[in-house]
C-alpha cells in the first residue's frame, strides 16, 4: 500500500481538519486476505491539491470520498459478475495492481 500523506499539506487558519480515517474496501488485494484501503478525506484533498485542483472546498471532500468508494465497490461487483459468467472455474479473484493506462483508453 502506498504511503500517502494523511495530514494537511497547507494549514489554513480556522479550517476544520478533515477526517484521516481510511475505510477498508471489500476488494481483495491478494490471496492472503488483505484488502485495499480507500483514501481518507484528507488524503483525497492532498492528492487533488498536488494535482492542481485548488478550487476544491474541503467541506465537499467527505462526500467525494464516499462517491469514490461507492463507485469502486460497484465496479468491483460488475467485474465479479463478468468473471463468474465467463470464467466460472476461478475460485477467487483479486485486484493485484490497479493501473490505468490513459494512452491506451
N, C-alpha and C positions, 0 to 999 in steps of 0.2 A: 504494500500500500504506500503510495507516495506520501512524503511528509509535507503536508500543506500547512502554511501558517494559519493559526487559529486565534490570532489577536489582531486588533485593528491596525491597518497599515498607517493610517493617518488619524491621530487623535483630534476629534472635533470637540471644542469646549461645549459642555452642556448636552452633548449627544448621549443617548442611552446606548449602552453596549448591546450588540446583537448576541443572541444565544450561540454558544460554542459546542453544544452537544450535537453529536452525529448520530444519525439513525442507521441501524443495520438493515441492509437490503435482504430480500428473500432470495436474491440471485447468488448461486454458489460460485465461489472463486476457484475452488479446486476439489479434489476428491477427498480431502481431509476434513471437509465440513466447514471450512472458513467461508464467510460471506462478505460481499463487497459492503463498504460503508459509503453512505451518501455524505456530501459536504454539509457542514453546519452553515447556518445563515452567514456567520462571519467569514467563513472560508469562501462562500459564494460571492459575497461583496468584495473580498480581497481579489479574487480572480477577475471579476468584472473591472475593478479599478486598474489592475495590472494590464488588462487588455484595452484600456482606454474608454470604457463605458462610465464616464464620470457623472453623468446626469441621473444615476440611479438613486432613488430615495431609499435610505436604509429601512424605513418602515415597510417598504414593499418586499424586501428580500425574503422574509419568512414565507410569504405566500408564493414567491417564485421558487423557493426550495421545495415547497410542498407539491407544486405542479411538476417540477423537475422529477421528483421521486415518483409521483403518480404515473407520469409518462414512462419512466424506465420500468416500473413494475408491470404496467400494461403491455409494453413492448416485449418484455421477457415472457409474459404469458402467451403472446402470439407466437413467439419463437418456439416455445414448448409445444403448442398446438401443431405447428408445422412439423417439428421433429417427430412427434408421436404419430402423425399421419403418414409421413414418408420414410421414417426410419424407426419403426416400432421395435426393432431389436436392440436399440440403445436403452440401457437401463438408467443412465444418469447423464445429464448434460450440464456442463459448467461453462461460464464465461471467463476463459483463462486470461485473455489480454484484449480488452476492448480498444480497438484502434480505428479511427476514421480517416480514410484516405480521401480528402476532399478533391484531389485532382483526378480521382477515378469515379466520382459520382456523376 
